[in-house]
Amino acid sequence: MTRPEDDFDTSAAAALIQRTTDDTQRSLTIQVPQLYAGWGVAWLVGLFVMWLSVRNQEPYSGPSAAPVILLSVLLVAALAVTMVTIVRATRGVHGHSATQGKIFGIAWPIGFATLYIVEGALAHQGADSTMLGLVSAAGPLLVTSMMYLAGAAIWLDKAMLTMGVWLALVVATGVWTGPITVLLVNSLAGGGGFLAVAGYLAWRKRR
């Protein structure tokens, strides 16, 4: 025979699970515009400053240390925002969803670390400034594009899918413009694309 307190415990547990799920969804909704905005600022400002430092170079010799450091700091900040977003969104969630979120979060630093190792190997093998300039400008944006496409597949997120495809197009177009102009293309189209999506998501949230 079922006791009243058993029914109460079952109902309370179900309510707790529902509250946890709702809190998780609200957390993700609150943070998503910030996620896109973080990457938008990083690409727009970082790459634009880098472009300013090389725009008059003839022949191209590469950016100075200051804009490279600035872009690196901005990318680390955007990556931190992304990982915090994932942690908050999956807090209290168990099973496959939590595992997917953790793997997705870990994949970001792995992807960027691998890219920088490849760049180092190219430099070690004697790649010229033009080649290194194209890889350093297009590579990080390409990694971001692939990560957003992976995220779209995991969470069936249309915004992530749109951003991933757009970034792939920006990279595929920008590399044909050379090591200097590609920085401007990626800054305006890549960073601007992120900020446009962030603005749209923030507007949709307020509706």
Secondary structure as the mmCIF struct_conf table of DSSP 4:
data_model
#
loop_
_struct_conf.conf_type_id
_struct_conf.id
_struct_conf.beg_label_comp_id
_struct_conf.beg_label_asym_id
_struct_conf.beg_label_seq_id
_struct_conf.end_label_comp_id
_struct_conf.end_label_asym_id
_struct_conf.end_label_seq_id
HELX_RH_AL_P HELX_RH_AL_P1 PRO A 4 VAL A 54
TURN_TY1_P TURN_TY1_P1 ARG A 55 ASN A 56
BEND BEND1 GLU A 58 PRO A 59
HELX_RH_AL_P HELX_RH_AL_P2 ALA A 65 THR A 90
TURN_TY1_P TURN_TY1_P2 ARG A 91 GLY A 92
TURN_TY1_P TURN_TY1_P3 GLY A 95 GLY A 95
HELX_RH_AL_P HELX_RH_AL_P3 HIS A 96 HIS A 124
TURN_TY1_P TURN_TY1_P4 GLN A 125 GLY A 126
HELX_RH_AL_P HELX_RH_AL_P4 SER A 129 TRP A 155
TURN_TY1_P TURN_TY1_P5 LEU A 156 LEU A 156
HELX_RH_AL_P HELX_RH_AL_P5 LYS A 158 GLY A 174
HELX_RH_3T_P HELX_RH_3T_P1 VAL A 175 THR A 177
TURN_TY1_P TURN_TY1_P6 PRO A 179 ILE A 180
HELX_RH_AL_P HELX_RH_AL_P6 THR A 181 VAL A 185
HELX_RH_PI_P HELX_RH_PI_P1 ASN A 186 GLY A 191
HELX_RH_AL_P HELX_RH_AL_P7 GLY A 192 ARG A 206
#
